[in-house]
């Protein structure tokens, strides 16, 4: 019996899944038996091998999401092997794929899941699957932010929270584009971020942070800012920006003083990876696949340094603890659920 036939005939009727029974502050999750999904149309059925955890998973475990029904399977970033696919469709049975899933649908913390074929990327043989699982959400968010900021050689760029996964990738991509990169992080992460390419790193706890940044940067202000924190930090970042500078925000915008808006005339953009699915934009979903290919190729050729990987068991309690660790702050690296 061929390997393809074995994959197709060994699909069980039910599977293990990690679900959020109801949003809760304790991030309590449950292990359940769930009906194994069946693919339709151009969908692939994938046996999940690794799932990358993101701060969004923890945030939504607390608050829920307006389009979810409960119990809801958590998880957005997955790597697995295709076990069923339409004839003539690429990828096909036996291919290992990576993708960022739809926020509106069931997540990927389950033994099997479905995904449209055009939204995945095939993982090269020289990239370990657990490495690929670090890439989708953080890597694509960093790429989209830099695209929106239109980073070019010589730009001065501030990346907030450089030690986080998005910052980890954004520093490297920005340096590849020739930007002068400034970033913020806890003191113990400074050497690591400079090894990634950051030109200047500042302690975000520093009382005179703005003064120190301005002293290093000069009076002209930043050309661009990647704001991953939001709230008061967004207001501070607008103050640090040059006239008509660009800012890419990963969080909801705070109320911005009108005087500051007229003074800086900023170009403000919002980065929403989930919007590709929520808006049902086929072009945006395909673009995510293109970005995934770029990320995977960067890992394969050594041009991208990955964050440190912390493996997590495919168990409700272990995943709950991992999400709490992420939301507590100060965590570096990437937590990957191993099946």
C-alpha positions in Angstrom: 0.0 0.0 0.0 1.4 3.4 -1.0 2.0 6.2 1.6 -0.7 8.3 -0.1 -3.2 5.5 0.2 -2.2 4.9 3.9 -2.8 8.6 4.7 -6.2 8.6 3.1 -7.4 5.3 4.7 -6.2 6.0 8.2 -8.5 9.1 8.8 -10.6 8.5 12.0 -14.2 9.5 12.4 -13.4 11.5 15.5 -10.4 13.4 16.7 -8.9 15.1 19.8 -9.3 18.9 19.9 -8.5 21.7 22.4 -11.5 24.0 22.9 -12.5 27.1 24.7 -15.9 26.2 26.2 -16.5 29.8 27.1 -14.3 32.9 27.3 -12.7 33.2 30.8 -10.0 35.2 32.6 -8.3 31.9 33.7 -7.8 30.8 30.1 -9.2 27.4 31.0 -9.4 25.1 28.1 -10.8 21.5 27.6 -9.8 18.4 25.7 -12.7 17.0 23.7 -13.5 14.4 21.1 -14.7 16.2 17.9 -16.0 15.0 14.6 -13.2 14.9 12.1 -14.0 17.5 9.4 -14.4 16.6 5.8 -13.1 18.8 3.0 -15.3 20.4 0.4 -14.6 22.1 -2.9 -10.9 23.1 -3.1 -10.2 22.5 0.5 -7.4 20.2 1.8 -7.8 17.9 4.8 -4.6 18.3 6.9 -3.3 16.1 9.8 -1.9 18.8 12.1 1.6 18.3 13.5 2.6 21.7 15.0 0.7 24.8 16.1 2.3 28.1 16.8 0.8 30.0 19.7 0.3 33.8 19.5 -0.7 36.5 22.0 -4.0 36.8 20.0 -4.8 33.2 21.1 -4.6 34.2 24.8 -6.4 37.5 24.3 -9.4 35.8 22.6 -9.4 33.0 25.1 -10.2 35.8 27.6 -12.6 37.8 25.6 -13.9 35.6 22.9 -14.6 36.7 19.4 -17.9 38.1 18.0 -18.2 35.4 15.3 -17.4 32.4 17.5 -19.8 29.8 18.7 -18.8 27.7 21.7 -17.1 25.4 22.3 -14.6 26.8 19.9 -11.3 25.3 18.8 -8.4 27.7 19.4 -5.3 28.2 17.3 -4.3 30.1 14.1 -0.9 29.0 12.9 -0.4 25.4 11.8 1.9 23.0 10.0 0.7 19.6 8.9 0.5 16.9 6.2 -2.2 16.8 3.6 -4.2 13.6 3.9 -7.0 14.3 1.5 -7.2 16.7 -1.5 -9.2 17.1 -4.7 -7.7 15.5 -7.8 -5.5 17.8 -9.8 -5.2 20.3 -7.0 -1.9 21.5 -5.5 -0.7 20.8 -2.9 -1.7 17.2 -2.8 -1.8 14.2 -0.4 1.6 13.7 1.4 2.7 17.4 1.1 3.6 19.2 4.3 2.0 22.7 4.4 2.0 25.8 6.6 -0.7 28.5 6.9 -2.5 31.1 9.0 -6.1 30.1 9.6 -9.3 32.1 9.5 -10.1 33.8 12.8 -13.8 33.4 12.1 -13.8 29.6 11.7 -12.7 26.8 13.9 -9.1 26.9 14.9 -6.2 24.5 14.3 -5.6 23.0 17.8 -7.1 19.7 16.6 -5.7 16.5 15.1 -7.2 17.3 11.7 -8.5 20.5 10.0 -9.4 21.9 6.6 -8.0 24.8 4.7 -8.4 26.2 1.2 -5.5 25.0 -1.0 -4.7 28.5 -2.2 -4.0 29.7 1.4 -1.2 27.3 2.2 2.5 27.1 1.4 4.5 23.9 1.0 7.2 23.5 3.6 10.6 22.8 2.0 12.3 19.6 3.0 15.2 21.5 4.5 12.9 23.4 6.9 11.9 21.6 10.0 8.1 21.6 10.6 8.4 23.0 14.1 10.5 25.9 12.6 7.8 26.6 10.0 5.2 26.9 12.8 7.0 29.9 14.2 6.4 31.9 11.0 2.8 32.6 9.9 1.3 35.2 12.2 4.4 37.0 13.5 6.3 36.8 10.2 3.5 37.9 8.0 2.4 40.7 10.3 6.0 42.0 10.2 6.1 41.9 6.4 2.7 43.5 6.0 3.6 46.3 8.4 6.8 47.0 6.5 4.9 47.0 3.2 2.4 49.5 4.5 5.2 51.6 5.9 6.9 51.5 2.5 10.3 51.1 4.1 13.2 52.0 1.8 17.0 52.3 2.2 18.0 55.1 4.6 14.6 55.3 6.4 14.7 55.6 10.2 12.4 53.1 11.7 11.2 52.6 15.3 10.0 49.0 16.1 8.2 48.8 19.5 8.7 45.6 21.5 11.6 44.3 19.4 12.0 41.2 21.6 8.5 39.9 20.7 8.0 37.6 17.7 6.8 40.3 15.4 9.6 42.6 16.4 12.1 39.7 16.0 11.2 39.3 12.3 10.6 43.0 11.6 14.1 44.0 12.7 15.6 41.5 10.2 13.4 42.5 7.3 13.8 46.2 7.9 17.6 45.8 7.9 17.4 43.8 4.6 15.6 46.8 3.2 18.4 49.2 4.3 16.6 50.9 7.2 18.2 52.3 10.3 16.4 50.4 13.0 15.7 51.6 16.5 13.8 49.3 18.9 12.6 49.0 22.5 13.0 46.0 24.8 13.9 44.9 28.3 17.6 45.4 29.1 18.4 41.6 29.0 17.3 41.4 25.4 19.5 44.2 24.0 22.4 42.1 22.9 20.2 39.6 21.1 18.4 42.3 19.2 21.6 44.0 18.1 22.7 40.6 16.8 19.6 40.6 14.7 20.6 43.9 13.2 19.1 46.6 15.4 21.2 49.8 15.3 20.0 51.1 18.7 18.0 49.4 21.5 16.3 51.3 24.3 15.0 50.0 27.6 11.3 50.5 27.5 11.2 51.0 31.3 13.5 54.0 31.0 11.9 57.1 32.6 13.4 59.4 30.1 12.9 57.1 27.1 11.8 59.8 24.7 14.7 62.1 25.6 17.2 59.2 25.1 15.6 58.3 21.7 15.6 61.9 20.5 19.3 62.3 21.6 20.3 59.3 19.6 18.0 60.0 16.6 18.3 63.8 16.3 15.6 66.4 15.8 14.1 65.2 12.6 12.0 62.4 14.1 11.3 58.9 12.7 10.4 58.3 9.1 8.3 55.3 10.2 7.2 53.5 13.3 5.9 49.9 13.8 3.6 50.3 16.9 2.7 47.0 18.4 1.6 48.2 21.8 -1.1 50.8 21.3 -2.7 53.1 23.9 -0.4 55.7 25.4 2.5 54.3 23.5 0.8 55.3 20.2 0.6 58.9 21.4 4.2 58.9 22.4 5.3 57.4 19.1 3.4 60.1 17.1 5.4 62.7 19.1 8.6 60.9 18.1 7.6 60.9 14.4 8.8 63.4 11.8 6.3 65.5 9.9 4.2 63.3 7.5 5.8 60.2 9.0 4.2 56.7 8.7 3.0 54.6 11.5 1.7 51.0 11.3 -0.5 50.0 14.3 -1.2 46.5 15.4 -3.7 47.5 18.1 -6.8 49.6 18.0 -6.2 53.4 17.9 -6.5 55.4 21.1 -8.1 58.8 21.1 -5.5 61.0 19.5 -5.3 64.8 20.3 -6.3 66.9 17.3 -3.4 69.2 17.9 -1.0 66.3 17.6 -2.6 65.1 14.4 -2.4 68.5 12.7 1.2 69.0 14.0 2.5 65.7 12.6 0.1 65.0 9.8 0.9 61.3 10.1 0.1 58.6 7.7 -1.7 56.0 9.9 -2.3 52.4 8.8 -3.8 49.4 10.6 -2.3 46.0 10.3 -4.9 43.2 10.4 -3.8 39.7 9.3 -7.2 38.3 10.2 -8.9 40.8 7.9 -8.0 38.7 4.8 -10.4 36.1 6.1 -13.0 38.4 7.7 -13.3 40.5 4.6 -13.4 37.3 2.5 -10.7 38.7 0.3 -9.3 36.0 -2.0 -6.5 38.2 -3.1 -5.4 38.9 0.4 -5.5 35.2 1.3 -3.4 34.3 -1.6 -1.0 37.1 -0.7 -0.6 35.5 2.7 0.5 32.3 0.9 3.1 34.3 -1.1 4.4 35.8 2.1 4.6 32.4 3.6 6.8 31.2 0.7 9.1 34.2 1.2 9.4 33.4 4.9 10.1 29.7 4.3 12.7 30.5 1.7 14.4 32.9 4.1 14.6 30.1 6.7 15.9 27.6 4.1 18.6 29.9 2.8 19.6 31.1 6.3 18.7 34.8 5.7 16.1 34.7 8.5 17.1 33.9 12.1 14.2 32.2 14.0 13.2 32.9 17.5 14.0 30.3 20.2 11.4 27.5 20.1 9.7 26.3 23.2 7.7 23.1 22.7 4.3 22.7 24.4 2.4 19.4 24.8 -0.9 19.0 23.0 -2.8 19.1 26.2 -5.4 21.6 27.5 -3.5 22.4 30.8 -0.2 22.8 29.1 -1.6 25.1 26.4 -3.4 27.2 29.0 -0.2 27.7 31.0 1.6 28.6 27.7 -1.0 31.3 26.9 -0.8 32.7 30.4 3.0 33.0 30.0 2.6 34.9 26.8 0.0 37.4 28.2 2.1 38.0 31.4 4.7 39.8 29.2 8.4 39.5 29.1 8.3 36.2 27.2 10.8 35.8 24.3 10.8 33.1 21.7 8.0 31.1 20.2 5.8 28.5 21.9 4.9 25.7 19.5 2.4 23.0 20.3 3.7 19.5 19.3 1.2 16.8 18.4 
